[in-house]
């Protein structure tokens, strides 16, 4: 089983409606390129540019039952392609940074809200948003087969617990919407999360010159060793440049599953009875 993942590394078009139309065109391009899954960067509904006064923030947030989100549900069914659409989600008491994954039939597989919000005490950070409270894994029917998929959103990846919990819940592929500079250290984080959990991680970022972003969307497949190959291999299957575009990469799911059966990372040799300190503080 092999899957083609499309990274919609796009600059926001402007308004909600303009972002919707640009996103629709990008999804159609992804399908033309053979994609099974299309992934947007973080908070595409507003281009990760949101007001911080309460009234304007509420006006900017949209429901997961809004026309914008439902349009991508219908598009997923039309194109026979899964779509992970991102948004500033209406929520009480405060909006959330969320992703909705629709399968190729247009059915919602999960709605995930960013658990680790960027609350640094700065005027333009995510302190005005609510954090999510659950990591979710779903069985995604791709047409080529079913794969267990979960999500992190941007800052989530900086906490090793995020990917580990998703792996323990059975995730084989993590879809990661992003909006920050993907430099050597953040890319190394993703490489490490894929390595230590034996899973694939697909990250879609905004391109340059979007503020504080530089493209470099990536796919790490998590397969470090192959029979007959001396030493380790580069788990980076794909890395985009800084520019805008719809890029695709292929994930060999069968190879990943065979690797997970035979290698020791992840589940094997864990000592969870000794890890209680992780949840004490």
C-alpha positions, 0 to 999 in steps of 0.5 A: 500500500502506497499513499500520495500526500499533497502539501498545499504550501500556499500563501493566503488569498485574503478573505475567508471566501478568497481562501476557500476558493484558492484552497479548492483550486489547490485541492483540485491540483492535488487530485490531478497530481494523484493525491490521496490526502491533501493537507493545508497549513495551520489555520487556513481559514484566516491565514494564521492572521487573527485579531486579538480583541474579543469581539473581532476574534469571535467574528473571525472564528467559524463553525465546523458546520460552516459553509467553508468547512462543509465545502471541503467536505463536499469537495473531498467526496467529489474528488475521492480524496481525503482533505485536512482543512484547518480553521480558527474554530468557533468555541466557548469560551474562546475560539480554537486552532483546529483541523478537520479531516474528511475522508474520500467520502466527505465524512468527518473522521476527526476534529482536532484542536491544538493541545499546546497553544503558543501562549508566551505572554506576547501580544500576538500569540495564542493566549486568546485561544482555547487549547484542545484537550484530546489527541485523536486517531481515526481509521482513514479509508484512502481507497488504497486501504485503511491507515490510522491517522492523527494530527499535531498542530505546529507547537504540538510537535515540540512536546515529545508526549504528543507524538508518543500518545498518538503512536500509543493510540495506534497512529501510523501517520501524523498530519501536521498543519504548521505556521512557523520557520522550519529551520534545522532544529524544528526539522530535527524535532520531526525527524526525531518524533518519526524515528522514536515512534516508528511513524510517518509525519507529514507537515505542511507550512506556509511559504515565504514570504508569509510572516515568520514562515519559510515553507519546507513542508516535509514528509518523514516516513519513520523507517530508519533501517532497511534489510540489506542497507548498511547503517541507517537511512534518511527518513526524510522522503520529501522536503519542499523549498521556500516557495508557494506550490502544491507538492506531492510525496509518496508514503510506502505504508507497507514498508512502514508496517513491516518495519514496525513489526520487526524493530524495537522503537516505540512499543517494545521494551517500554517501561511505563511503570517508571514514567509516572514522573512525566504526569506529576508536573 
